[in-house]
Amino acid sequence: MTNESTTQARLIQFLREELSIPTESIAIALKQPEQDSNLLPMILWQYGLITLEQLDRIFDWLETA
């Protein structure tokens, strides 16, 4: 597994466990053509699947990941 895929797997785990984002919501974001592990949080937010507050928490988590 590459470093990027490891980070993405950890991010998905964080989204599900810490923020209680439904697996279906994450799957929708992952299917988008512009999907890139760096854009996943923004896609979730753009589609209304997370709040701005959750987006801030994700960015805080990514800074320490």
C-alpha positions in Angstrom: 0.0 0.0 0.0 1.3 3.4 -0.9 1.6 6.2 1.6 -1.3 8.0 -0.1 -3.6 5.0 0.1 -2.7 4.4 3.7 -3.6 8.0 4.6 -6.8 7.7 2.7 -7.7 4.5 4.5 -7.0 6.2 7.8 -9.0 9.3 6.7 -12.0 7.1 5.9 -11.7 5.3 9.2 -11.7 8.8 11.0 -14.7 9.9 9.0 -16.7 6.8 9.9 -15.6 6.4 13.6 -15.0 10.0 14.8 -17.5 12.0 12.7 -20.1 9.2 12.1 -20.2 9.9 8.4 -22.2 7.1 6.7 -20.3 4.6 4.5 -22.8 5.4 1.7 -21.8 9.1 1.9 -18.1 8.3 1.7 -18.8 5.9 -1.2 -20.6 8.7 -3.2 -17.7 11.0 -2.7 -15.2 8.3 -3.7 -17.0 7.7 -7.0 -16.7 11.3 -8.2 -14.4 11.7 -11.3 -12.4 14.5 -9.7 -11.9 12.3 -6.6 -8.4 12.5 -5.2 -7.5 11.7 -1.6 -6.7 15.4 -1.1 -10.1 16.4 -2.4 -12.3 13.9 -0.5 -13.2 16.3 2.3 -14.1 19.1 -0.1 -16.3 16.7 -2.2 -18.1 15.5 0.9 -18.7 19.2 1.9 -19.8 20.3 -1.7 -22.3 17.5 -1.8 -23.7 18.5 1.5 -22.6 15.2 3.2 -20.7 17.0 6.0 -21.0 20.3 7.7 -18.5 23.1 7.6 -17.6 22.3 11.3 -16.9 18.6 10.3 -14.8 19.9 7.4 -12.7 21.9 9.8 -12.2 18.9 12.0 -11.1 16.8 9.0 -8.5 19.5 8.1 -7.3 19.6 11.6 -6.9 15.8 11.6 -5.1 15.9 8.2 -2.6 18.3 9.6 -1.5 15.8 12.2 -1.9 12.6 10.1 
